Amino acid sequence: MNHSLPVTAYLSLEDEERYFVDEYVLYAIGEQCRKRERIVHALSLPIPAEYVTLSKSVLLKPLVRAAVAERLREEADEQDISPSKVISEHAQIAFSNIADYLESLPYGDFRVMDLDKIPAGKMGAVKSIETKPGRYGLATKVILHDKHASLRAMGEMMGLIAPDKPRPLLDYVAPPGKEDENADVPEDEYKKLLEQTCAI
């Protein structure tokens, strides 16, 4: 077996099983958006009986349920707002430095770096890039977002500014209620099945 590619529950499924996983994951994401809740909270919710019936009980299989959890986590990582994402975006702006977008030229001159040379993690601080014809060719100007607003937002999130004020996103990031905490997300079964798959 080729071990160069990571083995996932989703990739280990048959085509029909993947179809039912995709259908349910789309439904679960839609429901979370409708309720204005994070996608990751869908991990603690049971799969509705009608989806189990429509799948001819395929969605009850441990590996299939592991694939559902896997896909929901991927979508949550991609789409959910989380404190770490918010802080990361604000940090890109708050700690941006115009020197990160410039490269030195001979005789003390400089120019804006080519876009493919600017690290992706720095582009979040860029408000706009303007290019116009100049006297010696194209003139490029990089405009960064205002740092002050992001520094203030980060200070508020960390409780450095107005410590008595409720923290932003508190309701959004709170985990689901205790009644959902023991919902069956087959982490142990998932790990065992992946180990068995890798061992084949």
BALUMGU-961876 format. One record per residue: y, x, z of N, C-alpha, C in turn; residue in three letters. Coordinates in Angstrom, 1 decimal, decimal comma, padded with zeros to 4 digits, m for minus. Each point is the difference from the previous one (the first is absolute). Last residue first. Layout:
BEGIN
R      n.Y      n.X      n.Z     ca.Y     ca.X     ca.Z      c.Y      c.X      c.Z   resn
R        Y        X        Z        Y        X        Z        Y        X        Z    ALA
...
// end
This chain:
BEGIN
R      n.Y      n.X      n.Z     ca.Y     ca.X     ca.Z      c.Y      c.X      c.Z   resn
R   m002,6   m003,5    006,0   m001,0   m000,3   m001,1    000,1    001,1   m001,0    ILE
R    002,8   m000,3    003,9   m001,2    000,8    000,2   m001,0   m000,3   m001,1    ALA
R    004,3   m002,2    000,3    000,2    001,4   m000,2   m001,3    000,8    000,0    CYS
R   m000,1   m004,6    001,2    000,3    000,2   m001,4    000,1    001,4   m000,4    THR
R   m000,5   m001,0    004,5   m001,2   m000,3   m000,7    000,2    000,2   m001,5    GLN
R    003,8    000,2    002,8   m000,9    001,2    000,2   m001,3   m000,1   m000,8    GLU
R    002,9   m003,7   m000,1    000,5    001,1   m000,8   m000,8    001,3    000,2    LEU
R   m001,1   m003,7    002,7   m000,3   m000,3   m001,4    000,5    001,1   m000,9    LEU
R    001,2    000,1    004,5   m001,5    000,3   m000,1   m000,4   m000,2   m001,5    LYS
R    004,5   m001,0    001,2   m000,3    001,4    000,1   m001,4    000,4   m000,3    LYS
R    001,2   m004,6    000,2    000,6    000,6   m001,2   m000,3    001,5    000,0    TYR
R   m001,1   m002,5    003,8   m001,0   m000,3   m001,1    000,5    000,7   m001,3    GLU
R    002,8    000,2    003,7   m001,2    000,8    000,3   m001,0   m000,1   m001,2    ASP
R    004,0   m002,7   m000,2    000,3    001,5   m000,1   m001,3    000,8    000,2    GLU
R    001,2   m005,2   m001,0   m001,2    000,8    000,2    000,2    001,5   m000,2    PRO
R    002,7   m004,4    001,9    000,2    000,9   m001,1   m001,0    001,1    000,1    VAL
R    000,8   m005,0    002,4   m001,0    001,0   m000,4    000,4    000,8   m001,2    ASP
R    003,0   m002,0    004,2   m000,5   m000,4   m001,2   m000,9    001,1   m000,6    ALA
R    002,7   m000,2    004,2   m001,5    000,3   m000,1   m000,6   m000,5   m001,3    ASN
R    004,7   m000,6    001,1   m000,3    001,5    000,1   m001,5    000,3   m000,1    GLU
R    002,7   m004,3   m000,1   m000,5    000,5   m001,2   m000,6    001,4    000,1    ASP
R    002,0   m002,6    003,6   m001,1   m000,7   m000,5   m000,6    000,5   m001,3    GLU
R    004,0    001,8    002,1   m001,3    000,4    000,6   m001,2   m000,7   m000,5    LYS
R    004,4    000,3   m003,2   m000,4   m000,4    001,4   m001,3    000,4    000,4    GLY
R    002,4    003,1   m003,7   m000,3   m001,5    000,1   m000,4   m000,3    001,5    PRO
R    003,3    004,2   m000,7   m001,4   m000,4   m000,4   m000,2   m001,5    000,2    PRO
R    004,9    002,1   m001,1   m000,9   m000,3    001,2   m001,4   m000,4   m000,6    ALA
R    003,9    001,0   m002,7   m001,0    001,0    000,2   m000,9   m000,3    001,1    VAL
R    003,6   m002,9   m001,1   m000,7    000,2   m001,2   m001,2    001,0    000,2    TYR
R    003,2   m001,1    003,4   m001,0   m001,1   m000,2   m000,8    000,3   m001,2    ASP
R    003,2    003,2    001,0   m000,9   m000,1    001,1   m001,0   m001,1   m000,2    LEU
R    003,9    001,9   m002,7   m001,4   m000,2   m000,5   m001,0   m000,2    001,1    LEU
R    004,6    002,0    001,8   m000,3   m000,6   m001,3   m001,4    000,0   m000,4    PRO
R    001,6    000,0    005,2   m000,2    000,9   m001,1   m000,3   m000,7   m001,3    ARG
R    003,3   m001,7    004,1   m001,4   m000,1   m000,5   m000,2    001,0   m001,2    PRO
R    003,8    001,1    003,7   m000,2   m000,9   m001,2   m001,5    000,0   m000,4    LYS
R    001,9    002,9    003,4   m000,3   m001,4    000,5   m000,3   m001,0   m001,1    ASP
R    001,5    004,7   m000,7   m001,4   m000,1    000,5   m000,4   m001,4    000,5    PRO
R    003,9    002,2   m003,1   m000,3   m001,3    000,6   m001,4   m000,2    000,5    ALA
R    000,0    004,3   m002,3    001,3   m000,8   m000,1   m000,4   m001,4    000,4    ILE
R   m003,4    003,1    000,2    001,1    000,9    000,3    001,4   m000,8    000,0    LEU
R   m004,7   m001,5   m001,2    000,6   m000,4    001,3    001,1    000,9    000,5    GLY
R   m002,6   m000,1   m004,3   m000,5    000,9    001,1    000,5   m000,3    001,4    MET
R    001,4   m002,4   m003,9   m001,4   m000,1    000,0   m000,6    000,8    001,2    MET
R    004,6    000,4   m000,9   m000,3   m001,3    000,5   m001,5   m000,2    000,2    GLU
R    001,5    004,0   m002,1    000,4    000,0    001,4   m000,3   m001,3    000,7    GLY
R   m000,6    000,2   m004,7   m001,1    000,8    000,7    000,3    000,1    001,5    MET
R    003,3   m002,0   m002,7   m001,2   m000,9    000,0   m001,1    000,7    000,8    ALA
R    003,9    002,5   m000,8    000,3   m001,1    001,0   m001,3   m000,8    000,1    ARG
R    000,0    003,3   m003,2   m000,1    000,6    001,3    000,2   m001,0    001,1    LEU
R    000,5   m001,5   m004,5   m001,4    000,3    000,4   m000,2    000,7    001,3    SER
R    004,4   m000,9   m001,7   m000,7   m001,3    000,2   m001,5    000,3    000,5    ALA
R    002,7    003,7   m001,3    000,4   m000,6    001,3   m000,8   m001,2    000,3    HIS
R   m000,3    002,6   m004,2   m000,8    000,4    001,1    000,2   m000,8    001,3    LYS
R    000,6   m001,4   m005,4    000,8    000,4    001,2   m000,9    000,2    001,2    ASP
R   m001,9    000,9   m005,0    000,4   m001,1    000,9    000,8    000,5    001,2    HIS
R    000,3    002,9   m004,5   m001,0   m000,4    001,0    000,5   m001,2    000,8    LEU
R    000,7    002,2   m005,2    000,7   m000,6    001,1   m001,1   m000,5    001,0    ILE
R    000,7    003,7   m004,4   m001,0   m000,7    000,9    000,8   m000,6    001,2    VAL
R    001,0    001,7   m005,5    000,5   m000,1    001,4   m001,0   m000,8    000,8    LYS
R    000,6    003,1   m004,9   m000,7   m000,9    000,8    000,5   m000,1    001,4    THR
R    001,3    001,4   m005,5    000,4    000,2    001,4   m000,7   m001,1    000,9    ALA
R   m000,8    002,5   m005,2   m000,1   m001,1    000,9    000,4    000,3    001,4    LEU
R    002,1    003,2   m003,6   m001,2   m000,7    000,0    000,0   m001,2    000,9    GLY
R    003,7    002,8    000,0   m001,0    001,0   m000,3   m001,4   m000,7   m000,1    TYR
R    003,9   m002,6    000,8    000,6    001,0   m000,9   m001,1    001,0   m000,4    ARG
R   m001,9   m004,8    001,2    001,1    000,8    000,6    000,4    001,1   m001,0    GLY
R   m002,8   m005,1    000,5    000,3    001,2   m000,8    001,2    000,7    000,6    PRO
R   m003,1   m002,8    003,3    000,9   m000,3   m001,1    000,3    001,3   m000,8    LYS
R   m003,3   m002,6    004,2    000,1    001,1   m000,9    001,0   m000,4   m001,1    THR
R   m001,7   m001,4    005,4    000,8   m000,3   m001,2    000,1    001,2   m000,9    GLU
R   m002,9   m002,5    004,3    000,2    001,3   m000,7    000,7   m000,4   m001,3    ILE
R   m000,7   m002,3    005,3    000,1   m000,1   m001,4    000,1    001,5   m000,6    SER
R   m001,3   m001,0    004,6    000,5   m001,3   m000,4    000,1   m000,1   m001,5    LYS
R   m003,3    003,1    003,3    000,9    000,0   m001,1    000,5   m001,5   m000,3    VAL
R   m003,3    001,4    003,4    001,4    000,2    000,4    001,0   m000,1   m001,1    ALA
R   m004,8   m000,2   m000,6    000,5   m001,2    000,7    001,4    000,1    000,4    GLY
R   m002,5    003,7   m002,1    000,7   m001,0   m000,9    000,5   m001,2    000,7    MET
R   m002,6    003,7    001,9    001,4    000,2    000,0    000,7   m001,1   m000,8    LYS
R   m004,8    000,5    000,3    000,5   m000,3    001,3    001,5    000,1    000,1    GLY
R   m002,4    001,4   m003,9    000,1   m001,5    000,0    000,6   m000,4    001,4    ALA
R    001,4    004,8   m002,1   m001,2   m000,6    000,7    000,2   m001,5    000,1    PRO
R    002,1    002,9   m004,0    000,4   m000,5    001,3   m001,2   m000,7    000,7    ILE
R   m000,3    001,8   m004,4    000,0    001,1    001,0    000,4   m000,5    001,4    LYS
R    000,1   m002,7   m004,1   m001,4    000,3    000,4   m000,2    001,1    001,0    ASP
R    004,4   m001,3   m001,7   m000,6   m001,0    000,8   m001,4    000,3    000,4    LEU
R    003,4    003,9   m000,9   m000,7   m000,9   m000,9   m000,7   m001,0    001,0    ASP
R    004,3    002,3    002,1   m001,4    000,3   m000,4   m000,5   m001,1   m001,0    MET
R    005,2    001,5    000,4   m000,9   m001,0    000,6   m001,4    000,4   m000,5    VAL
R    003,4    004,1    000,4   m000,1   m001,3   m000,8   m001,0   m000,9    000,7    ARG
R    003,4    004,9    000,6   m001,2   m000,8    000,4    000,0   m001,3   m001,0    PHE
R    002,3    005,6    000,8    000,1   m001,4   m000,5   m001,3   m000,8    000,5    ASP
R    001,0    004,8    000,7    000,4   m000,9    001,1    000,2   m001,5   m000,5    GLY
R   m001,6    003,8   m002,7    001,4    000,1    000,2    000,5   m001,0    001,0    TYR
R   m004,7   m001,3   m002,2    000,7    001,3    000,1    001,5   m000,1    000,3    PRO
R   m002,8   m004,0    001,7    000,1    000,6   m001,3    000,6    001,4    000,2    LEU
R   m002,7   m004,0    003,3    001,0    001,1   m000,2   m000,2    000,5   m001,5    SER
R   m001,0   m005,2    001,8   m000,7    001,3   m000,1    001,1    001,1   m000,5    GLU
R   m000,4   m005,3    002,7    000,6    001,0   m000,8   m000,8    001,2   m000,2    LEU
R   m000,7   m003,9    002,9   m000,1   m000,5   m001,4    000,7    001,0   m001,0    TYR
R   m000,3    000,6    004,9   m001,4   m000,3   m000,4   m000,1   m000,4   m001,5    ASP
R    004,2    000,7    002,3   m000,6    001,3   m000,5   m001,4   m000,3   m000,4    ALA
R    002,6   m003,4    002,1    000,2    000,1   m001,4   m000,6    001,3   m000,6    ILE
R   m001,9   m002,8    004,1    000,8    001,2   m000,1    000,2    000,2   m001,5    ASN
R   m002,0   m003,9    004,0    000,1    000,5   m001,3    001,1    001,1   m000,1    SER
R   m001,7   m002,9    003,7    000,0    001,4    000,1    000,0    000,7   m001,4    PHE
R    000,4   m004,8    000,7    000,7    000,5    001,1    000,1    001,6    000,0    ALA
R   m002,7   m002,6   m003,2    001,5   m000,1   m000,3    000,8    000,8    001,1    ILE
R   m004,7   m000,2    000,3    000,3    000,7   m001,2    001,5    000,0   m000,3    GLN
R   m001,6   m002,4    003,7    000,0    001,5    000,3    000,3    000,7   m001,3    ALA
R   m000,7   m004,7   m000,1    001,3    000,3    000,6    000,2    001,6    000,2    HIS
R   m004,2   m001,6   m001,6    001,1   m000,2   m001,0    001,4    000,3    000,5    GLU
R   m003,7    000,3    003,0   m000,1    001,1   m001,0    001,1   m000,2   m001,1    SER
R   m000,4   m003,3    003,4    000,5    001,3    000,5    000,0    001,1   m001,0    ILE
R   m002,0   m004,1   m001,1    001,4   m000,2    000,2    000,7    001,3    000,4    VAL
R   m004,7    000,0   m000,2    000,6   m000,1   m001,4    001,5   m000,1    000,1    LYS
R   m002,5   m000,2    004,0    000,0    001,4   m000,5    000,6    000,0   m001,4    SER
R   m000,4   m004,2    002,2    001,0    000,9    000,6    000,0    001,4   m000,6    PRO
R   m001,7   m003,8   m003,2   m000,4    000,5    001,3    001,1    000,9    000,6    SER
R   m001,4   m003,8   m004,3    001,1    000,8    000,7   m000,6    000,4    001,3    ILE
R   m003,2   m001,0   m004,2    000,6   m000,4    001,3    001,1    000,9    000,3    ASP
R   m002,7    000,6   m004,1    001,0   m001,0    000,0    000,7   m000,3    001,4    GLN
R   m003,5    003,5   m001,0    000,9    000,0   m001,1    001,2   m001,0    000,2    GLU
R   m003,5    000,4    003,2    000,7    001,3   m000,1    001,0    000,0   m001,1    ASP
R   m002,7   m003,8    000,3    000,9    000,1    001,1    000,8    001,3    000,0    ALA
R   m003,4   m000,6   m003,1    001,1   m000,8   m000,4    001,1    000,0    001,2    GLU
R   m004,1    002,2    000,8    000,7    000,7   m001,1    001,3   m000,8   m000,4    GLU
R   m002,9   m001,9    003,2    000,7    001,2    000,5    000,8    000,7   m001,0    ARG
R   m002,8   m003,5   m001,4    001,2   m000,6    000,7    000,8    001,2    000,7    LEU
R   m004,0    001,1   m002,2    001,0   m000,4   m001,0    001,3   m000,6    000,7    ARG
R   m003,8    001,2    002,7    000,5    001,2   m000,7    001,2   m000,4   m000,9    GLU
R   m002,4   m003,4    002,0    000,8    000,6    001,0    000,7    001,3   m000,6    ALA
R   m003,2   m002,3   m002,6    001,2   m000,8    000,2    001,0    000,6    000,9    VAL
R   m004,1    002,1   m000,6    000,8    000,2   m001,2    001,3   m000,9    000,1    ALA
R   m003,3   m000,5    003,3    000,6    001,3    000,2    001,0    000,3   m001,2    ALA
R   m002,7   m003,8   m000,3    001,1   m000,2    001,0    000,7    001,3    000,3    ARG
R   m003,7    000,2   m002,8    001,1   m000,7   m000,7    001,2   m000,3    001,0    VAL
R   m003,9    002,0    001,7    000,7    001,0   m000,9    001,1   m000,7   m000,7    LEU
R   m002,8   m002,7    002,9    000,8    001,0    000,7    000,8    001,0   m001,0    PRO
R   m001,1   m005,2   m001,3   m000,7    001,3    000,0    000,9    001,1    000,7    LYS
R    001,4   m004,6   m001,0   m000,6    000,3    001,3   m000,7    001,3    000,1    LEU
R    002,0   m001,8   m004,0    001,0    000,5    000,9   m000,5    000,2    001,4    LEU
R   m002,7   m002,0   m003,4    000,2    001,4   m000,3    001,0    000,6    001,0    VAL
R   m001,5   m004,7   m000,5   m000,2    000,8    001,2    000,1    001,5   m000,2    SER
R    001,2   m003,2   m003,4   m001,4   m000,2    000,3   m000,5    001,0    001,1    LYS
R    004,6   m000,9   m001,5   m000,6    001,3   m000,3   m001,5   m000,1    000,1    SER
R    002,6   m003,8    001,1    000,3    000,3   m001,4   m000,7    001,3   m000,4    LEU
R   m000,2   m001,1    004,6   m000,8   m001,0   m000,8    000,2    000,4   m001,5    THR
R    002,7    002,3    003,0   m001,4    000,4    000,2   m000,9   m000,8   m000,9    VAL
R    004,5   m001,2    000,2   m000,2    001,2   m000,8   m001,4    000,6    000,1    TYR
R    001,2   m003,8    002,5   m000,1   m000,4   m001,4   m000,1    001,2   m000,9    GLU
R    000,5    000,5    004,8   m001,4   m000,5   m000,4    000,0   m000,3   m001,5    ALA
R    003,5    003,7    001,9   m000,2   m001,4    000,0   m001,4   m000,5   m000,6    PRO
R    000,9    004,7    002,7    000,1   m000,5   m001,4   m000,3   m001,5    000,0    ILE
R    002,3    002,3    004,3   m001,3   m000,2   m000,7    000,2   m000,4   m001,4    PRO
R    003,5    003,3    002,6   m000,3   m001,4   m000,3   m001,4   m000,2   m000,6    LEU
R    002,3    004,2    001,1   m000,5   m000,6    001,2   m000,3   m001,5   m000,2    SER
R    001,9    002,8   m003,5   m001,2    000,6    000,4   m000,7   m000,7    001,3    LEU
R    004,4   m001,1   m001,8   m001,1   m000,7   m000,6   m001,4    000,6    000,3    ALA
R    004,2    002,0    001,2   m000,4   m001,0    000,9   m001,2   m000,9   m000,5    HIS
R    002,4    003,3   m002,6   m001,0    000,6    000,9   m000,6   m001,0    001,0    VAL
R    003,7   m001,0   m003,0   m001,4   m000,1   m000,6   m001,0    000,5    000,9    ILE
R    004,6   m002,1    002,0   m000,5    001,2   m000,6   m001,4   m000,2   m000,6    ARG
R    003,3   m004,2    000,3   m000,7    001,0    000,9   m000,5    001,2   m000,7    GLU
R    002,0   m004,5   m001,4    001,0    001,1    000,3   m000,6    000,9    001,1    ARG
R   m002,1   m003,8   m002,4    000,3   m000,1    001,5    001,0    001,0    000,4    LYS
R   m001,4    000,0   m004,5    000,5   m001,4    000,3    000,4   m000,1    001,4    ARG
R   m002,0    004,0   m001,3    001,3   m000,1   m000,5    000,6   m001,4    000,3    CYS
R   m004,4    000,7    001,0    000,8    000,8    000,9    001,4   m000,1   m000,4    GLN
R   m003,1   m002,0   m002,8    000,1   m000,8    001,3    000,9    000,8    001,0    GLU
R   m001,1    002,1   m004,1    000,8   m001,2   m000,3    000,3   m000,8    001,3    GLY
R   m003,1    003,5    000,2    001,3    000,6   m000,2    001,0   m001,2   m000,2    ILE
R   m004,5   m001,1    000,1    000,4    000,4    001,3    001,4    000,6    000,0    ALA
R   m002,1   m001,3   m004,1    000,3   m001,1    000,8    000,6    000,4    001,4    TYR
R   m001,5    003,4   m002,8    001,2   m000,6   m000,6    000,4   m001,3    000,8    LEU
R   m004,0    002,1    001,2    001,1    000,8    000,4    001,3   m000,5   m000,6    VAL
R   m004,1   m002,1   m001,3    000,4   m000,3    001,4    001,2    000,8    000,5    TYR
R   m001,7    000,7   m004,4    000,5   m001,3    000,1    000,5   m000,3    001,5    GLU
R   m002,1    004,1   m000,9    001,3    000,0   m000,6    000,6   m001,4    000,1    ASP
R   m004,5    000,5    001,4    000,9    000,8    000,9    001,5   m000,1   m000,5    VAL
R   m003,4   m001,8   m002,7    000,3   m000,9    001,2    000,9    000,7    001,0    PHE
R   m001,4    002,5   m003,8    000,8   m001,1   m000,5    000,4   m000,9    001,2    TYR
R   m003,0    003,6    000,6    001,4    000,4   m000,1    001,0   m001,1   m000,3    ARG
R   m004,7   m000,8   m000,1    000,5    000,2    001,4    001,5    000,4    000,0    GLU
R   m002,2   m000,2   m004,1    000,2   m001,3    000,5    000,5    000,0    001,4    GLU
R   m001,1    004,2   m002,0    001,1   m000,7   m000,7    000,3   m001,4    000,6    ASP
R   m002,4    003,4    003,3   m000,3   m000,5   m001,4    001,2   m000,7   m000,5    GLU
R    000,6    003,9    003,8   m000,4   m001,4   m000,2   m000,4   m000,2   m001,5    LEU
R    001,9    004,0    002,2   m001,5   m000,1    000,1   m000,5   m001,4   m000,3    SER
R    004,7    001,3    000,1   m000,6    000,6   m001,1   m001,6   m000,1    000,0    LEU
R    002,5   m001,6    003,7    000,4   m000,8   m001,2   m000,7    000,6   m001,2    TYR
R   m000,4    002,2    004,1   m000,8   m001,2    000,0    000,3   m000,8   m001,3    ALA
R    000,6    005,2   m000,2    000,6   m001,1    000,7   m000,9   m001,2   m000,1    THR
R    000,2    005,8   m000,8   m000,8   m001,3   m000,1    000,7   m001,0    000,9    VAL
R    002,1    004,5   m002,7   m000,3   m000,7    001,3   m000,8   m001,3   m000,3    PRO
R   m000,5    004,4   m003,2    000,8   m001,2    000,2   m000,3   m000,7    001,3    LEU
R   m002,3    003,9   m001,1    001,4    000,4   m000,2    000,9   m001,2    000,1    SER
R   m005,0    000,4    000,3    000,8   m000,2    001,2    001,5    000,3   m000,1    HIS
R   m004,6   m001,6   m003,1    001,2    000,7    000,0    000,9   m000,3    001,2    ASN
R   m005,6   m000,1   m000,4    001,2   m000,8    000,0    001,2    000,9    000,0    MET
// end
